[in-house]
Amino acid sequence: MTEIDYYELLEVSKSSDKSTIKKAYRQMAMKYHPDKNPGDNEAEERFKAINEAYQVLSDEQKRAIYDRHGKAGLEGHGQRGGGFSGGFDDLSSVFEEMFGFAGGGSRGRRQQKTYNYNLDVTVDVKLEFNEAVFGCKKEINYKYKTACKPCKGTGAKDGKLSTCTTCNGQGQVHARQGFMTFAQTCPKCGGSGQAASASCKTCSGTGYDEVKDNFKVDIPEGVNDGMRIRVSHKGNIAPDGSRGDLYLQVRVKEDAHFVRHDDDIYFEAPIFFTQVALGGKITVPGLRGKLELEIPKNAKDKQQFTFKGEGVKSVQGYGKGDLVVQIKIEYPKALNDEQTKLLEKLQESFGIESKPHEKNFENMFDKVKKWFN
């Protein structure tokens, strides 16, 4: 993958403290871990890069070298030496959150949950442009998982598990890449070291039943495309009755006229050339009603005018963004005889001022003549 700045990889600023960097790392590692993205090579590469970034930024000495000299400055300072010098403990806690087992190092058998599905659920919620800007009440239709009762969520007949034949009960499988050996959670048993010798007939070995559900949720004012909204205790249900959360992944449709960038709104206003020459006021649409725009004489094409506080209300509570109007000067596509004569008369009335090119070009013509003398 393309080399990315370590701070950008973890989505933190260069002034972030250790706790902020650690928190960002844990979130990113959870998101891109290969076991949560099976077969996704891009996610695997991102996961490796995130660990590399955290290994540097969690170490004060390495971070200082990186800030001063960049990635090249780390060569010869242990960055290529292999292993996680600063991030292993945090990586173990990430595994614990993802798979439900205690840390205790990379070797030995991992005690993992017996059910083979995540408790958190993510569903897309599609919003119209105005629904995202002003908020709305949305009906959510989705499915959640609940543990199969006969097999207690194990997927095994009568809930009986035996030693996993893929990892021989170790919970891990190993792969070699060059001179390095990588341990990965066993894909069959999910790290528990135990697997079903016979599938549960009730759930066909999945370990869960799916239940349809629907409810209405209040979408807050100012949400934007790509944001996630957490709805507590609406996710999948574990065998012990504990329940995960539901995450609504916001997808916002584009508007035909308004363009949104963060909390600012942009749109283009077509202005006839005579209106620009004369100046004056025009009425433009705002998000909450009509606004008056003063067009100065001789305004430039693509010139922008800002209405402070007329944008989108910040979902984080930071006030409102701005509304930015960009003018687009338009000219007549065709002229009738009367319009042609009027324009010619207008041009003549300006005299030499209407032909600024003549004075400039005269000097240029003389210059080019000299080149050939």
N, C-alpha and C positions, 0 to 999 in steps of 0.2 A: 504494500500500500504506500501511498505518497507520504513522505516524512512530514509530520505535523508537530508544531511547537508543543512541548510537554504541558504547558499551562492550558493550551487550547484543547488538548486531548482530554484533560480532566475537567474542562469547562470552568476554570477558576482564573482569577486575576493574579498578576505577579506579586501583589501585595498580600495575598491570602495567607493566613496563619496555618499552623500545622493541623489544627482540628478541622478547619474548613477543607483543607486538602485531603485529609483522611476521610472525611464524610463523603466528599465528591468521588474519591477513589472507590469506596465501598459501593456506592450507587452505580457507578459505571461498570465495576466488576460484576455486580449482580446482573446488570442488563446484558452484558456481552459474553458471559461465561459460556463456553462451548456446550456444556450440558443443558443449557437453556436454549441453545440455538444449534441443534444437531444438524450437521451437513452444511452449515453456513460458514464458508471459508472466510468471508469478509469479517464476520463477527469474531471468528477465532483470531484473525490477524489484529483486529482492534483490541481484543482482550490482552494479547501479548504486548501490544504497544502501551496499553494502559498500565500494565504491571511495570514495564520499563520506566514509564514516566513517574510512577509513584516511588519506585526504587530510588530515583534521583531526588525528587522533590521532598521526600520524607527524611532525607539525610542532609543535615545543614551544610556539611562540607561540600558534598556533591552539588547541592543546589547553588551554592555560592559560585562554584566553578562554572556550572551551566549558565547562570545568569550573566557571568562575565564573558565567557568564551563560547557558549553554545555547546551543542552536542559534540563537536570535534574536540573541545577542551577536555572532555571526560575520558577520551581514549588514553589508556595508561594509568587511569585512576580507579581501575577495578570495575568499570561499567560493563566490560565485555567478559568479565571473569566467570560469569554463570551464577545461577542461584538468585534467590530473593533476599538481599541483605537487609532491606528495610521493611519490606511489605509482607513477609510470610505470615506473621501473627495476624495481620489484618485480613489476609487472604483466607486463613483458616476460619476466622469469624464470619467471613462472607459465605464460605461453604456451610457453616453451621446454620446460617439464616436460610440458605437455599434448600438444604437437604435434611435439616433437622438432626444432625449428629454432632457430637462434641468434638472439639479440635484434636489435641493430642498428637500433632505431627502428621507427616505424610505417610508413615508406615503403619502397618497393622490394620486390623479390621475396623471399619467405620460402622457405628450403630446408627442406622438411618431409620426414618419412619417406614412403616410397613405398607402404607398406601402409596400408590404410584402416580399421584397427580398433585399439582400445585394448588394451594388454597386461594390465591389471588386470581382474579379473572379480569381480562381486558376486553372491552367491546367498543366498537366505533359508534360515535353519535354524530350524525350529520346535521349541521345547522345552516340555515339561511344567513346571509350577510347581516341582516338586521337583527336576527335572533341572537347572534354572537355579540353584536354591539350593545343591544339594550337588555339582553337577558330574556329568558322565557321559561316556561314550564314544559318539559319534554317527557313523553312516555317512552320508557325503555323496555324493550322486549328482548329477552336473552335466556340462556340455559345455564344452570349451574349443576355441579356434580355433588352427589352425596354418596357416602360409602355403601357399597353393597352389603346388606346385612348377613347373608349366609357365609360370605368369605371374609367379612370384617374389613373390606377394602384391600385385601391382599391380592385378589385375583386368582387365588389358589382354591382348589376344591376343599370344602370344609375348613378353609382358613389355614391349612397345613402347608408349611414351607420347608424346603430342604436346602442343603448346601448348593449354592449356585455353581453350575458346572463351567461357566465361562471364566470366572475369576477364582474358582476353587475356594470360595468362601472369604476371600481377602477383601472384597469390595472394590478392588481396583484392577485395571488392566494396564499393561505397560507397553509403550511403543518407543522404538529407537529412531532418532533422526540425527544422522551423522554420529558424532561421539557422545551426544546427549541422550538420556533416557527420560521420557516423560510419563508420569503416572496420570491416569484418567479414571474417573468414576466408571465403574462397570455399567455398560449400557443395558444389561439384562436385569440385574438386581437393583440398580440405582444406588449402589454403594453399601447396601445392607449385608451382603454376603449370602443372602438367602433368596431363593426363587421358587416359583411354583413348579412342582413336578407334574401336576395335573390342573387344568384350568377349571375355574368355577363355571358351572353351566348357566347359572342365573345371569351373570354379567358377561359371559363369554371371555373371562379372563381379564377384563379391563379393571375390575375392582371398584367400579362405581356405576351408579344409575344417573341419568340426566333428567333434570326437572325443568320444565318451562316456567318462567315467571315474568311478571311485568309490574312496573310501578312508575310513578311520576316523580321526576326530580326537578328541582329548581336550578336552572343554569344561570350562574351569576352574570351580571352585566360586565362586559369588557373581555370575555374569554376570547382567545385567538386560536387560529389553526395550529395544531400540534400540541396544545396544552392537554394535560390530563386532570380529570376531576375524580377524587377518591370518594366512594360511597362506602362507609364502614359497614361491615358485617352483612354484605350482600354477595360474598364470593362463594367458593366451594366449601363443603362441610366435611370435616375429618371424621374418622370413626369415633373419636371421643367427644364429638359434638362441637368442637371449636370451629369457628368459621372465619374465612379470609375476607378480604375486601374486594369490591368491584371498582375497577378503574375505567372511567369513560374517556376514550381517546377522541378528542375534539377534531372534527373535520368541517371546515367552513367553506361554503361555496363563494366563488368570486362574484362581485357585483359588476354590472355592465358599465357603470360610470365611476363609482368611488373605488379607489385603490387604498388599501390599508397597509401601513408599515408601523408595526408595534402599535402605539396608541394614536399615531397621527394618520390623518385622512387626506388623500390627494385626489384632485380631479382637474380635468382640462376644460377651460372655458373658451369657446370660439369667439373671436372678436373681429368685426369687419374693419378693414384698413382705415376707412374714414373715421371710425370711432376712435381708433388709436391716435390719429392725427389731431382730432378735435378734443379728445379727452372727455371725461364725464362719468356718470354713475350707471352701474348696471346691477340688476338683481340676480343673485346666484343662489342655488340650493345649498343649504347646510344640512347636517344630520338631524337637526331639531327644528328646522324651519328656514325661512328665507333670510338672506343676508345681503347687505348693500356693499358693493365693491366699487371703490373710487379708482378709475383708470386714469393715470396721469397722461398728459400730452406726450406724444412720442415714446410711449412705452415700448419695450423691446419684445420681440417674439420669444416665447418660453419664459418670460419674466414671471416670478412667483410672488404671490401676495398671501400673507399669513393671518389667519384669524385665531388668536390665542384662546385656548380653552374650549374650542368648538369641535375638538376631536372626540376620541373614545375615552370613556371613564376607565381608569386603570383598575384592573381586577385586583391588584395588590394594594389599592387604596392610595395611590400617589397622585391624585388629582386627575385632570383630563389632558389629553393630547391636543394638538392643534389641527386646524383645517387649512390646508395649503391649496390655493387656486393657482394654476399655471395657465397663462393665456396663450392662445394659438391664433396668430393673425391670419385672417383669411382674405383672399382677393377674389374679385369677380371672375367667374369662369368664362364669361363672354360679355361683350359690350354692344349696345345698339348704336345707331348713328348719333343720336342725341347725346348719349353718355360719352362717346368718343370725342365729340366736339367740345363738350364741357371740360373733359380732362385735358385736352390740348390747350384750351383757353386758360385753364388753371396753371398748366405747366409754363405757358408763355408769361403769365403774370409774375412768376418767380424770377424771370430773367436768367442771368448767369448762374444764380443759385440752384436752378433746376438742372444744371449740367456740370456737376462737380468733377466729372471724369475728364472733361476737356483740359482743364488746367493741369491735372496730374499727368495725363497721357502726353501732353505737349513736352514736358520735361523728359519723359521716358523715350519719346521718339528721337529727341536730340541725342540722348545718351546712346541709343542703339546705333545711330548714324556714325557716331564717333568710333564705334567698335570696328567699322569697316573702312575707315579713312586711313 
